[in-house]
């Protein structure tokens, strides 16, 4: 399981634009066969900071996401709304241990 | 839904100790009634950096976790294994929109 955390700080005047575009991107991404999660989070003590928590079955699933129309639309739309470059950090998932646990918490 | 991201950098010689203790803590935490997820992640480009991605039903669930024996055991065990203070960042979840989506991805 591959996880990407994308950290974004937005310009306050474009906060709602960013949120709308990101929710649309999230709704499309969770339909991708290689995607397991796309959580959109707003930092509790700073409403201009967001975290996108993206989980893919494998590296191929992560790369496939970058080829989608909804990703390209999001990337281009938000470019001028961010207060600085977004930062993506990749992780290897160690827990939960099984693929089933990632798709569904309590079977 | 409340999310806490706990960022940890460990001393290389205690990496395995930290991982073992954190996996034990994770396995206990996901049994808590107020917890929905406890993902343990290792940074892909730095094996000494970890992210604990914790999701709770609400703030009370998050606070209840801090009162558990398994949390206290983990906190005390890892204290000397970290290369610096751990950093916890709190988030409000905006997507997925429904509680059911958090517990289970594709009903």
Backbone of each chain as ProteinMPNN parsed JSONL, in Angstrom:
{"seq_chain_A": "XXXXXXXXXXXXXXXXXXXXXXXXXXXXXXXXXXXXXXXXXXXXXXXXXXXXXXXXXXXXXXXXXXXXXXXXXXXXXXXXXXXXXXXXXXXXXXXXXXXXXXXXXXX", "coords_chain_A": {"N_chain_A": [[0.845, -1.183, 0.0], [0.632, 2.138, -0.925], [1.13, 5.386, 0.251], [0.425, 8.802, -0.08], [1.066, 11.925, 1.222], [-0.127, 15.043, 0.752], [0.745, 18.248, 1.293], [-0.648, 21.405, 1.607], [-0.695, 24.941, 1.452], [-2.932, 27.518, 1.28], [-3.864, 30.582, -0.412], [-5.682, 32.871, 1.515], [-7.934, 34.125, 0.325], [-8.614, 32.378, -1.629], [-9.391, 30.079, -0.461], [-11.911, 28.778, -0.342], [-12.306, 28.213, -3.047], [-10.211, 26.423, -3.501], [-10.939, 24.349, -1.809], [-13.382, 23.492, -2.91], [-12.533, 22.583, -5.464], [-10.825, 20.555, -4.667], [-12.467, 18.775, -3.322], [-14.005, 17.891, -5.426], [-12.055, 16.631, -6.998], [-11.332, 14.625, -5.187], [-13.693, 13.098, -5.029], [-13.771, 12.013, -7.585], [-11.333, 10.619, -7.649], [-11.527, 8.525, -5.762], [-12.97, 6.755, -7.191], [-11.237, 5.546, -8.892], [-9.701, 2.491, -9.926], [-7.27, 1.793, -8.687], [-7.146, 3.245, -6.386], [-7.571, 3.673, -2.852], [-8.227, 5.425, -0.845], [-8.971, 8.871, -0.341], [-8.546, 11.278, 1.526], [-9.646, 14.423, 2.54], [-8.414, 16.995, 4.375], [-8.584, 19.643, 6.769], [-6.45, 21.804, 8.465], [-6.668, 22.054, 11.979], [-5.906, 24.304, 13.485], [-5.31, 26.213, 11.628], [-6.934, 27.414, 9.066], [-6.109, 27.735, 6.463], [-4.426, 25.759, 5.773], [-4.093, 22.581, 4.328], [-4.409, 19.011, 4.14], [-3.996, 16.387, 1.937], [-4.733, 13.096, 1.972], [-3.736, 10.385, 0.498], [-4.298, 7.128, -0.616], [-3.018, 4.377, -2.29], [-3.244, 1.266, -4.052], [-0.826, 0.3, -5.042], [2.378, 1.336, -6.44], [1.891, 1.686, -9.128], [-0.802, 2.301, -9.175], [-0.727, 4.77, -7.979], [0.72, 6.202, -9.884], [-1.026, 6.014, -12.035], [-3.092, 7.653, -11.248], [-2.032, 10.18, -11.673], [-2.311, 10.445, -14.355], [-4.895, 10.974, -14.939], [-7.822, 12.807, -16.061], [-9.211, 14.279, -14.152], [-7.275, 14.74, -12.196], [-5.434, 16.366, -13.602], [-7.052, 18.565, -14.109], [-7.554, 19.498, -11.506], [-4.895, 20.063, -10.633], [-4.112, 22.13, -12.393], [-6.074, 24.018, -11.859], [-5.707, 24.737, -9.152], [-3.217, 25.845, -9.024], [-2.621, 28.653, -8.927], [-3.807, 29.334, -6.601], [-2.467, 28.571, -4.393], [-0.331, 29.336, -1.61], [2.278, 28.742, -1.753], [4.633, 26.29, -3.085], [3.166, 23.043, -3.268], [3.69, 20.249, -1.059], [4.626, 16.959, -1.391], [4.711, 13.901, 0.299], [5.902, 10.645, 0.395], [4.89, 7.452, 1.611], [5.374, 4.183, 3.024], [3.021, 1.771, 3.877], [2.581, 0.253, 7.005], [0.815, -0.616, 8.883], [-2.707, -0.768, 8.883], [-2.202, -4.392, 8.587], [-3.263, -6.007, 6.501], [-4.612, -6.045, 3.148], [-7.371, -6.031, 3.099], [-8.064, -4.742, 5.432], [-7.506, -2.151, 4.833], [-9.381, -1.466, 2.971], [-11.7, -1.709, 4.345], [-12.739, -1.225, 7.588], [-13.87, -2.672, 9.87], [-14.762, -5.687, 9.304]], "CA_chain_A": [[0.0, 0.0, 0.0], [1.404, 3.378, -1.013], [0.406, 6.546, 0.765], [1.015, 10.102, -0.368], [0.506, 13.056, 1.957], [0.126, 16.291, 0.033], [0.544, 19.393, 2.194], [-0.931, 22.614, 0.826], [-1.134, 26.168, 2.129], [-3.617, 28.299, 0.247], [-4.119, 32.002, -0.171], [-6.975, 32.921, 2.213], [-9.031, 34.524, -0.556], [-8.946, 31.261, -2.52], [-9.606, 28.892, 0.363], [-13.124, 28.064, -0.748], [-12.058, 27.681, -4.4], [-9.356, 25.248, -3.358], [-11.71, 23.28, -1.172], [-14.347, 22.981, -3.886], [-11.808, 21.821, -6.488], [-10.235, 19.363, -4.064], [-13.545, 17.822, -3.044], [-14.37, 17.314, -6.732], [-10.962, 15.714, -7.327], [-11.422, 13.481, -4.275], [-14.842, 12.265, -5.409], [-13.375, 11.274, -8.792], [-10.181, 9.743, -7.387], [-11.924, 7.296, -5.056], [-13.559, 5.835, -8.179], [-10.151, 4.881, -9.627], [-9.524, 1.122, -9.413], [-6.066, 1.654, -7.873], [-7.197, 4.117, -5.209], [-8.325, 3.168, -1.7], [-8.686, 6.542, -0.012], [-8.533, 10.241, -0.651], [-9.107, 12.067, 2.623], [-9.36, 15.86, 2.462], [-8.375, 17.46, 5.766], [-8.232, 21.046, 7.008], [-5.735, 21.87, 9.744], [-7.584, 22.597, 12.976], [-5.489, 25.61, 13.998], [-4.978, 27.101, 10.51], [-7.862, 27.004, 8.001], [-5.485, 27.842, 5.139], [-3.563, 24.588, 5.53], [-4.829, 21.362, 4.016], [-3.665, 17.776, 3.894], [-4.666, 15.368, 1.139], [-4.173, 11.796, 2.385], [-4.091, 9.539, -0.651], [-3.811, 5.745, -0.474], [-3.118, 3.591, -3.527], [-2.925, -0.163, -3.935], [0.6, 0.146, -5.306], [2.984, 2.492, -7.11], [1.208, 1.828, -10.424], [-2.058, 2.997, -8.912], [-0.374, 6.167, -7.716], [1.092, 6.815, -11.16], [-2.223, 6.083, -12.881], [-3.846, 8.839, -10.811], [-1.433, 11.371, -12.282], [-2.679, 10.467, -15.779], [-6.338, 11.185, -15.098], [-8.285, 14.155, -16.412], [-9.586, 15.038, -12.946], [-6.051, 15.214, -11.542], [-4.902, 17.489, -14.385], [-7.949, 19.709, -13.89], [-7.278, 19.997, -10.156], [-3.529, 20.612, -10.596], [-4.078, 23.419, -13.091], [-6.985, 24.974, -11.214], [-5.252, 25.212, -7.835], [-1.837, 26.361, -9.099], [-2.506, 30.055, -8.506], [-4.504, 29.537, -5.323], [-1.612, 28.144, -3.294], [0.581, 30.374, -1.115], [3.626, 28.241, -2.024], [4.558, 24.975, -3.726], [2.668, 21.964, -2.412], [4.724, 19.272, -0.719], [4.139, 15.581, -1.345], [5.601, 12.978, 1.008], [5.463, 9.268, 0.157], [5.062, 6.537, 2.73], [5.027, 2.774, 2.928], [2.092, 1.467, 4.962], [2.971, -0.91, 7.813], [-0.384, -1.034, 9.612], [-3.05, -2.176, 9.131], [-1.352, -5.315, 7.843], [-3.846, -6.674, 5.337], [-5.304, -5.208, 2.17], [-8.793, -5.932, 3.464], [-8.216, -3.747, 6.501], [-7.447, -0.809, 4.248], [-10.624, -1.195, 2.251], [-12.847, -1.789, 5.242], [-12.125, -1.319, 8.898], [-14.361, -3.774, 10.71], [-15.571, -6.53, 8.406]], "C_chain_A": [[0.894, 1.251, 0.0], [0.539, 4.542, -0.555], [1.165, 7.809, 0.37], [0.291, 11.15, 0.469], [0.882, 14.32, 1.208], [-0.26, 17.451, 0.945], [0.418, 20.661, 1.36], [-1.253, 23.773, 1.766], [-1.712, 27.067, 1.061], [-3.657, 29.778, 0.616], [-5.528, 32.117, 0.429], [-8.146, 33.239, 1.277], [-9.424, 33.413, -1.542], [-9.191, 29.957, -1.767], [-10.815, 28.079, -0.111], [-12.989, 27.477, -2.152], [-11.255, 26.383, -4.311], [-10.145, 24.07, -2.804], [-12.69, 22.656, -2.166], [-13.653, 22.103, -4.929], [-11.264, 20.517, -5.917], [-11.292, 18.317, -3.726], [-13.995, 17.136, -4.334], [-13.323, 16.285, -7.155], [-11.038, 14.446, -6.468], [-12.54, 12.526, -4.695], [-14.538, 11.448, -6.661], [-12.293, 10.243, -8.48], [-10.59, 8.446, -6.695], [-12.662, 6.316, -5.97], [-12.477, 5.11, -8.981], [-9.936, 3.478, -9.058], [-8.307, 0.97, -8.494], [-6.064, 2.469, -6.599], [-8.033, 3.496, -4.09], [-8.881, 4.281, -0.826], [-8.179, 7.86, -0.564], [-9.205, 11.132, 0.386], [-8.686, 13.525, 2.442], [-9.506, 16.434, 3.867], [-7.947, 18.917, 5.844], [-7.593, 21.15, 8.392], [-6.576, 22.618, 10.769], [-7.203, 24.009, 13.422], [-5.082, 26.585, 12.887], [-5.819, 26.704, 9.291], [-7.282, 27.123, 6.598], [-4.567, 26.662, 4.825], [-4.408, 23.329, 5.376], [-3.866, 20.187, 3.871], [-4.55, 16.864, 3.045], [-3.971, 14.05, 1.453], [-4.642, 10.76, 1.373], [-3.472, 8.154, -0.485], [-4.075, 4.991, -1.774], [-2.664, 2.161, -3.27], [-1.426, -0.401, -4.112], [1.106, 1.374, -6.068], [2.293, 2.747, -8.46], [-0.108, 2.595, -10.254], [-1.826, 4.485, -8.675], [-0.043, 6.886, -9.03], [-0.118, 6.978, -12.082], [-3.052, 7.321, -12.536], [-3.341, 10.095, -11.507], [-1.79, 11.517, -13.764], [-4.152, 10.804, -16.006], [-6.67, 12.643, -15.424], [-8.624, 14.954, -15.154], [-8.361, 15.519, -12.173], [-5.503, 16.447, -12.265], [-5.731, 18.753, -14.17], [-7.687, 20.346, -12.526], [-5.935, 20.723, -10.104], [-3.477, 21.999, -11.231], [-4.934, 24.469, -12.379], [-6.374, 25.573, -9.951], [-3.902, 25.93, -7.877], [-1.7, 27.781, -8.55], [-3.175, 30.337, -7.16], [-3.627, 29.188, -4.131], [-0.638, 29.268, -2.907], [2.038, 29.972, -1.333], [3.504, 26.881, -2.669], [3.994, 23.927, -2.761], [3.782, 20.956, -2.192], [4.105, 17.888, -0.61], [5.167, 14.684, -0.666], [5.041, 11.564, 0.84], [5.807, 8.371, 1.336], [4.747, 5.101, 2.302], [4.131, 2.457, 4.115], [2.507, 0.187, 5.682], [1.807, -1.446, 8.643], [-1.542, -0.202, 9.105], [-2.333, -3.132, 8.175], [-1.962, -5.891, 6.566], [-4.568, -5.695, 4.415], [-6.757, -4.997, 2.561], [-9.022, -4.863, 4.528], [-8.188, -2.329, 5.952], [-8.757, -0.465, 3.562], [-11.795, -1.06, 3.213], [-12.312, -2.027, 6.644], [-12.567, -2.531, 9.706], [-15.291, -4.644, 9.895], [-16.767, -7.121, 9.14]], "O_chain_A": [[1.794, 1.385, 0.829], [-0.628, 4.658, -0.927], [2.39, 7.871, 0.473], [-0.935, 11.253, 0.433], [2.062, 14.633, 1.049], [-1.422, 17.616, 1.318], [1.265, 20.952, 0.516], [-1.984, 23.613, 2.743], [-1.062, 27.347, 0.054], [-3.508, 30.164, 1.776], [-6.468, 31.521, -0.096], [-9.23, 32.676, 1.429], [-10.454, 33.509, -2.21], [-9.198, 28.875, -2.354], [-10.745, 26.859, -0.259], [-13.488, 26.386, -2.425], [-11.577, 25.386, -4.958], [-10.025, 22.941, -3.28], [-12.808, 21.433, -2.247], [-14.127, 21.01, -5.24], [-11.245, 19.495, -6.602], [-11.041, 17.116, -3.831], [-14.324, 15.95, -4.334], [-13.667, 15.196, -7.615], [-10.835, 13.338, -6.962], [-12.359, 11.308, -4.714], [-14.999, 10.313, -6.787], [-12.334, 9.123, -8.989], [-10.056, 7.382, -7.008], [-12.946, 5.185, -5.575], [-12.783, 4.147, -9.685], [-9.983, 3.292, -7.843], [-8.308, 0.11, -7.613], [-5.116, 2.41, -5.816], [-9.065, 2.874, -4.343], [-9.89, 4.099, -0.145], [-7.109, 7.942, -1.167], [-10.288, 11.669, 0.156], [-7.512, 13.819, 2.218], [-10.577, 16.37, 4.471], [-7.077, 19.371, 5.1], [-8.137, 20.642, 9.373], [-7.129, 23.678, 10.477], [-8.08, 24.824, 13.706], [-4.567, 27.665, 13.174], [-5.466, 25.773, 8.568], [-7.898, 26.66, 5.638], [-3.999, 26.582, 3.736], [-5.304, 23.051, 6.172], [-2.693, 20.346, 3.532], [-5.703, 16.603, 3.389], [-2.77, 13.903, 1.229], [-5.792, 10.321, 1.394], [-2.272, 8.025, -0.244], [-5.195, 4.969, -2.286], [-1.831, 1.887, -2.406], [-0.835, -1.216, -3.404], [0.36, 2.323, -6.309], [2.136, 3.895, -8.875], [-0.47, 3.427, -11.086], [-2.606, 5.336, -9.104], [-0.465, 8.02, -9.258], [-0.221, 7.96, -12.816], [-3.637, 7.955, -13.414], [-4.125, 10.966, -11.884], [-1.597, 12.58, -14.354], [-4.597, 10.906, -17.149], [-5.917, 13.565, -15.111], [-8.361, 16.155, -15.086], [-8.398, 16.585, -11.56], [-5.152, 17.443, -11.633], [-5.196, 19.856, -14.064], [-7.609, 21.569, -12.404], [-5.84, 21.843, -9.603], [-2.879, 22.924, -10.681], [-4.572, 25.643, -12.304], [-6.504, 26.772, -9.703], [-3.49, 26.547, -6.895], [-0.771, 28.073, -7.798], [-3.109, 31.455, -6.649], [-3.988, 29.47, -2.988], [-0.185, 30.039, -3.753], [2.939, 30.783, -1.119], [2.397, 26.357, -2.797], [4.316, 23.935, -1.573], [4.691, 20.817, -3.01], [3.175, 17.671, 0.167], [6.348, 14.704, -1.013], [3.865, 11.314, 1.105], [6.855, 8.505, 1.968], [3.981, 4.85, 1.372], [4.446, 2.834, 5.244], [2.754, -0.839, 5.047], [1.819, -2.606, 9.056], [-1.367, 1.0, 8.909], [-1.909, -2.734, 7.09], [-1.227, -6.229, 5.637], [-5.066, -4.658, 4.852], [-7.307, -3.911, 2.375], [-10.041, -4.172, 4.524], [-8.773, -1.416, 6.534], [-9.19, 0.688, 3.57], [-12.771, -0.37, 2.919], [-11.513, -2.939, 6.857], [-11.741, -3.317, 10.169], [-16.486, -4.364, 9.805], [-17.557, -7.854, 8.544]]}, "seq_chain_B": "XXXXXXXXXXXXXXXXXXXXXXXXXXXXXXXXXXXXXXXXXXXXXXXXXXXXXXXXXXXXXXXXXXXXXXXXXXXXXXXXXXXXXXXXXXXXXXXXXXXXXXXXXXX", "coords_chain_B": {"N_chain_B": [[-15.443, 14.097, 12.373], [-12.275, 13.56, 13.671], [-8.888, 14.021, 13.024], [-5.591, 13.081, 13.727], [-2.286, 13.697, 12.985], [0.683, 12.267, 13.715], [3.966, 13.013, 13.759], [7.073, 11.474, 13.681], [10.542, 11.191, 14.314], [12.977, 8.778, 14.52], [15.734, 7.439, 16.472], [18.192, 5.778, 14.63], [19.148, 3.3, 15.648], [17.105, 2.466, 17.207], [14.986, 2.017, 15.626], [13.599, -0.386, 14.968], [12.625, -1.138, 17.473], [10.894, 0.99, 17.977], [9.062, 0.637, 15.925], [7.945, -1.868, 16.535], [6.699, -1.348, 19.031], [4.893, 0.584, 18.214], [3.247, -0.734, 16.405], [2.005, -2.491, 18.12], [0.621, -0.708, 19.762], [-1.07, 0.39, 17.82], [-2.644, -1.829, 17.097], [-4.097, -2.191, 19.431], [-5.382, 0.289, 19.664], [-7.189, 0.481, 17.498], [-9.212, -1.037, 18.44], [-10.58, 0.525, 20.192], [-13.685, 2.091, 21.019], [-14.099, 4.699, 20.06], [-12.318, 5.058, 18.015], [-11.394, 5.114, 14.565], [-9.389, 4.622, 12.729], [-5.93, 3.755, 12.611], [-3.279, 4.285, 11.184], [-0.052, 3.155, 10.477], [2.819, 4.461, 9.207], [5.765, 4.466, 7.217], [8.232, 6.698, 6.177], [8.998, 6.931, 2.737], [11.477, 7.751, 1.676], [13.102, 7.974, 3.858], [13.853, 5.932, 6.292], [13.811, 6.368, 9.007], [11.824, 8.048, 9.654], [8.5, 8.384, 10.668], [4.933, 8.257, 10.331], [2.033, 8.521, 12.165], [-1.259, 8.001, 11.566], [-4.11, 8.956, 12.783], [-7.515, 8.443, 13.329], [-10.421, 9.648, 14.764], [-13.759, 9.383, 16.048], [-14.743, 11.691, 17.233], [-13.797, 14.585, 19.222], [-13.885, 13.694, 21.828], [-13.386, 10.984, 21.538], [-10.758, 11.07, 20.742], [-9.572, 12.156, 23.02], [-10.157, 10.14, 24.836], [-8.504, 8.121, 23.985], [-6.022, 8.947, 24.915], [-6.172, 8.269, 27.527], [-5.837, 5.607, 27.796], [-4.308, 2.446, 28.735], [-2.64, 1.26, 26.854], [-1.816, 3.405, 25.305], [-0.336, 4.925, 27.179], [1.695, 3.119, 27.739], [2.98, 2.927, 25.24], [3.76, 5.641, 24.884], [5.592, 6.037, 26.997], [7.46, 4.067, 26.43], [8.589, 4.757, 23.937], [9.803, 7.167, 24.341], [12.614, 7.602, 24.727], [13.583, 6.707, 22.36], [13.207, 8.373, 20.284], [14.441, 10.845, 17.99], [13.954, 13.445, 18.445], [11.44, 15.726, 19.759], [8.149, 14.466, 19.244], [5.72, 15.456, 16.764], [2.458, 16.543, 16.772], [-0.312, 17.059, 14.703], [-3.462, 18.441, 14.328], [-6.483, 17.809, 12.548], [-9.494, 18.673, 10.77], [-11.835, 16.625, 9.252], [-12.917, 16.721, 5.911], [-13.57, 15.308, 3.69], [-13.854, 11.814, 3.149], [-17.455, 12.496, 3.009], [-19.403, 11.252, 4.661], [-19.992, 9.462, 7.761], [-20.102, 6.729, 7.397], [-18.509, 6.286, 5.177], [-16.017, 6.601, 6.224], [-15.693, 4.456, 7.907], [-15.849, 2.358, 6.191], [-14.934, 1.711, 2.93], [-16.098, 1.086, 0.323], [-19.194, 0.378, 0.319]], "CA_chain_B": [[-14.296, 13.198, 12.383], [-11.037, 14.24, 14.051], [-7.692, 13.313, 12.574], [-4.326, 13.548, 14.273], [-1.077, 13.181, 12.34], [1.823, 12.34, 14.628], [5.218, 12.865, 13.004], [8.147, 11.013, 14.571], [11.833, 10.774, 13.755], [13.574, 7.911, 15.545], [17.163, 7.134, 16.402], [18.276, 4.587, 13.766], [19.363, 2.06, 16.397], [15.861, 2.082, 17.881], [13.913, 1.989, 14.628], [12.783, -1.605, 15.089], [11.916, -1.05, 18.755], [9.783, 1.929, 17.805], [8.061, 0.032, 15.047], [7.251, -2.939, 17.272], [5.828, -0.717, 20.033], [3.825, 1.333, 17.543], [2.305, -1.706, 15.841], [1.235, -2.996, 19.262], [-0.29, 0.384, 20.121], [-2.069, 0.493, 16.751], [-3.571, -2.966, 17.181], [-4.988, -1.931, 20.568], [-6.16, 1.513, 19.463], [-8.316, 0.276, 16.581], [-10.294, -1.688, 19.191], [-11.296, 1.527, 20.984], [-14.952, 2.422, 20.359], [-14.059, 6.011, 19.412], [-11.283, 5.121, 16.975], [-11.76, 4.556, 13.262], [-8.186, 4.216, 12.007], [-4.619, 4.064, 13.183], [-2.35, 3.836, 10.142], [1.368, 3.335, 10.791], [3.482, 4.66, 7.919], [7.208, 4.752, 7.233], [8.517, 7.57, 5.039], [9.639, 6.125, 1.69], [12.859, 8.152, 1.425], [13.838, 8.072, 5.121], [13.25, 4.889, 7.143], [13.756, 6.791, 10.408], [10.688, 8.95, 9.856], [7.219, 7.685, 10.697], [3.703, 9.033, 10.508], [0.873, 7.812, 12.71], [-2.45, 8.688, 11.057], [-5.129, 8.499, 13.724], [-8.831, 9.021, 13.074], [-11.375, 9.424, 15.853], [-15.136, 9.792, 15.781], [-14.888, 13.075, 17.69], [-12.736, 15.002, 20.128], [-13.953, 12.833, 23.023], [-12.705, 9.739, 21.192], [-9.326, 11.373, 20.728], [-9.145, 12.308, 24.413], [-10.261, 8.833, 25.503], [-7.301, 7.354, 23.62], [-4.909, 9.372, 25.766], [-6.372, 7.715, 28.869], [-5.721, 4.141, 27.772], [-3.046, 1.857, 29.198], [-1.731, 0.999, 25.725], [-1.201, 4.676, 24.908], [0.68, 5.278, 28.183], [2.818, 2.193, 27.556], [3.686, 3.363, 24.031], [4.368, 6.96, 25.12], [6.766, 5.897, 27.859], [8.463, 3.195, 25.801], [9.259, 5.363, 22.781], [10.355, 8.487, 24.685], [14.074, 7.683, 24.526], [13.935, 6.186, 21.023], [12.984, 9.414, 19.282], [15.578, 11.75, 17.784], [13.479, 14.772, 18.846], [10.029, 15.643, 20.176], [7.185, 14.144, 18.188], [4.847, 16.593, 16.454], [1.083, 16.155, 16.459], [-1.082, 18.093, 14.011], [-4.877, 18.066, 14.313], [-7.222, 18.195, 11.351], [-10.921, 18.416, 10.619], [-12.031, 15.869, 8.012], [-13.928, 17.298, 5.018], [-13.917, 14.251, 2.749], [-15.219, 11.6, 2.665], [-18.444, 13.297, 3.731], [-20.263, 10.565, 5.628], [-19.338, 8.589, 8.734], [-20.001, 5.374, 6.847], [-17.37, 6.218, 4.265], [-14.779, 6.494, 6.999], [-15.581, 3.121, 8.463], [-15.857, 1.358, 5.141], [-14.78, 2.527, 1.736], [-17.095, 0.831, -0.732], [-20.217, -0.487, 0.941]], "C_chain_B": [[-13.029, 14.001, 12.684], [-9.851, 13.389, 13.634], [-6.47, 13.936, 13.252], [-3.197, 12.879, 13.502], [0.08, 13.371, 13.313], [3.092, 12.011, 13.837], [6.351, 12.538, 13.978], [9.415, 10.747, 13.76], [12.548, 9.994, 14.843], [15.089, 7.838, 15.384], [17.297, 5.822, 15.616], [18.401, 3.282, 14.544], [18.115, 1.602, 17.144], [14.675, 2.023, 16.912], [12.994, 0.768, 14.807], [12.007, -1.632, 16.403], [10.684, -0.157, 18.622], [8.659, 1.304, 16.979], [7.249, -1.025, 15.785], [6.261, -2.344, 18.275], [4.644, -0.018, 19.369], [2.796, 0.4, 16.917], [1.421, -2.288, 16.945], [0.198, -1.96, 19.698], [-1.421, 0.512, 19.09], [-3.121, -0.605, 16.868], [-4.553, -2.793, 18.33], [-5.915, -0.749, 20.283], [-7.358, 1.292, 18.55], [-9.451, -0.523, 17.232], [-11.08, -0.688, 20.036], [-12.587, 1.916, 20.269], [-14.911, 3.754, 19.606], [-13.061, 6.13, 18.286], [-11.755, 4.482, 15.681], [-10.547, 4.059, 12.481], [-6.94, 4.561, 12.812], [-3.608, 3.499, 12.19], [-0.923, 4.139, 10.585], [2.145, 3.341, 9.477], [4.946, 5.006, 8.116], [7.537, 5.581, 5.988], [9.371, 6.834, 4.009], [11.113, 6.48, 1.513], [13.68, 8.332, 2.705], [13.227, 7.091, 6.123], [13.186, 5.259, 8.613], [12.586, 7.736, 10.687], [9.374, 8.174, 9.718], [6.074, 8.69, 10.82], [2.641, 8.103, 11.079], [-0.355, 8.625, 12.325], [-3.645, 8.15, 11.832], [-6.453, 9.212, 13.468], [-9.779, 8.63, 14.202], [-12.735, 9.995, 15.473], [-15.342, 11.268, 16.147], [-13.765, 13.385, 18.678], [-12.711, 14.127, 21.388], [-13.232, 11.509, 22.757], [-11.2, 9.906, 21.226], [-8.804, 11.488, 22.174], [-9.175, 10.971, 25.162], [-9.027, 7.983, 25.206], [-6.138, 7.671, 24.543], [-5.006, 8.811, 27.187], [-6.144, 6.21, 28.915], [-4.344, 3.682, 28.257], [-2.092, 1.644, 28.03], [-1.088, 2.285, 25.22], [-0.068, 5.042, 25.874], [1.921, 4.401, 28.023], [3.668, 2.618, 26.351], [4.448, 4.665, 24.278], [5.653, 6.842, 25.939], [7.872, 5.085, 27.178], [9.265, 3.944, 24.744], [10.022, 6.649, 23.125], [11.845, 8.609, 24.375], [14.51, 7.195, 23.15], [13.803, 7.241, 19.938], [14.182, 10.353, 19.2], [15.22, 13.18, 18.161], [12.029, 14.631, 19.257], [9.127, 15.287, 19.001], [6.267, 15.342, 17.981], [3.468, 16.092, 16.056], [0.344, 17.32, 15.819], [-2.526, 17.606, 13.893], [-5.577, 18.619, 13.078], [-8.713, 17.919, 11.518], [-11.1, 17.709, 9.275], [-13.178, 16.463, 7.196], [-14.393, 16.303, 3.962], [-13.225, 12.98, 3.183], [-16.265, 12.229, 3.577], [-19.221, 12.552, 4.807], [-19.458, 9.658, 6.553], [-19.135, 7.193, 8.158], [-18.802, 5.228, 5.919], [-16.05, 6.079, 5.014], [-14.591, 5.087, 7.536], [-15.374, 2.079, 7.371], [-15.836, 2.1, 3.812], [-15.874, 2.318, 0.699], [-18.136, -0.153, -0.22], [-20.787, -1.469, -0.087]], "O_chain_B": [[-12.75, 15.002, 12.025], [-9.825, 12.181, 13.868], [-6.342, 15.158, 13.336], [-3.153, 11.655, 13.378], [0.413, 14.495, 13.687], [3.267, 10.905, 13.325], [6.557, 13.239, 14.969], [9.371, 10.163, 12.677], [12.709, 10.485, 15.96], [15.643, 8.129, 14.324], [16.591, 4.857, 15.908], [17.825, 2.268, 14.149], [18.069, 0.483, 17.656], [13.517, 1.985, 17.328], [11.77, 0.892, 14.796], [10.866, -2.093, 16.445], [9.593, -0.493, 19.084], [7.477, 1.431, 17.298], [6.023, -1.073, 15.675], [5.116, -2.788, 18.358], [3.531, -0.027, 19.896], [1.604, 0.71, 16.9], [0.236, -2.545, 16.732], [-0.955, -2.295, 19.967], [-2.58, 0.716, 19.45], [-4.321, -0.354, 16.756], [-5.711, -3.199, 18.225], [-7.097, -0.786, 20.624], [-8.429, 1.848, 18.79], [-10.524, -0.669, 16.647], [-12.148, -1.026, 20.547], [-12.594, 2.058, 19.046], [-15.62, 3.919, 18.612], [-12.957, 7.184, 17.658], [-12.425, 3.449, 15.689], [-10.677, 3.159, 11.651], [-6.911, 5.522, 13.581], [-3.142, 2.37, 12.341], [-0.626, 5.252, 11.018], [2.135, 2.362, 8.73], [5.32, 5.729, 9.039], [7.165, 5.208, 4.876], [10.355, 6.187, 4.366], [11.923, 5.598, 1.229], [14.821, 8.789, 2.649], [12.2, 7.387, 6.733], [12.569, 4.539, 9.399], [12.387, 8.17, 11.822], [9.179, 7.412, 8.771], [6.231, 9.798, 11.334], [2.386, 7.028, 10.536], [-0.484, 9.789, 12.704], [-4.128, 7.046, 11.579], [-6.5, 10.44, 13.398], [-9.921, 7.457, 14.547], [-12.847, 10.943, 14.695], [-16.039, 11.996, 15.44], [-12.898, 12.551, 18.934], [-11.645, 13.855, 21.942], [-12.553, 10.976, 23.635], [-10.464, 9.025, 21.669], [-7.732, 10.978, 22.499], [-8.325, 10.706, 26.012], [-8.563, 7.224, 26.057], [-5.363, 6.787, 24.911], [-4.045, 8.87, 27.954], [-6.251, 5.605, 29.981], [-3.361, 4.422, 28.197], [-0.882, 1.819, 28.175], [0.053, 2.269, 24.758], [1.022, 5.422, 25.446], [3.05, 4.874, 28.154], [4.896, 2.664, 26.423], [5.623, 4.784, 23.931], [6.667, 7.462, 25.619], [9.058, 5.378, 27.328], [10.483, 3.788, 24.661], [10.79, 7.158, 22.309], [12.283, 9.616, 23.819], [15.692, 7.265, 22.817], [14.234, 7.031, 18.805], [14.85, 10.622, 20.199], [16.097, 14.044, 18.194], [11.443, 13.556, 19.126], [9.336, 15.766, 17.887], [6.056, 16.141, 18.893], [3.329, 15.311, 15.115], [0.372, 18.438, 16.333], [-2.781, 16.5, 13.419], [-5.305, 19.731, 12.626], [-9.128, 17.058, 12.294], [-10.563, 18.163, 8.264], [-14.272, 16.682, 7.716], [-15.482, 16.441, 3.406], [-12.059, 13.056, 3.571], [-16.012, 12.469, 4.758], [-19.659, 13.168, 5.779], [-18.396, 9.154, 6.188], [-18.112, 6.554, 8.406], [-18.16, 4.178, 5.879], [-15.088, 5.509, 4.499], [-13.47, 4.586, 7.612], [-14.781, 1.028, 7.618], [-16.633, 3.013, 3.594], [-16.503, 3.277, 0.251], [-17.964, -1.368, -0.321], [-21.656, -2.275, 0.244]]}, "name": "protein", "num_of_chains": 2, "seq": "XXXXXXXXXXXXXXXXXXXXXXXXXXXXXXXXXXXXXXXXXXXXXXXXXXXXXXXXXXXXXXXXXXXXXXXXXXXXXXXXXXXXXXXXXXXXXXXXXXXXXXXXXXXXXXXXXXXXXXXXXXXXXXXXXXXXXXXXXXXXXXXXXXXXXXXXXXXXXXXXXXXXXXXXXXXXXXXXXXXXXXXXXXXXXXXXXXXXXXXXXXXXXXXXXXXXXX"}
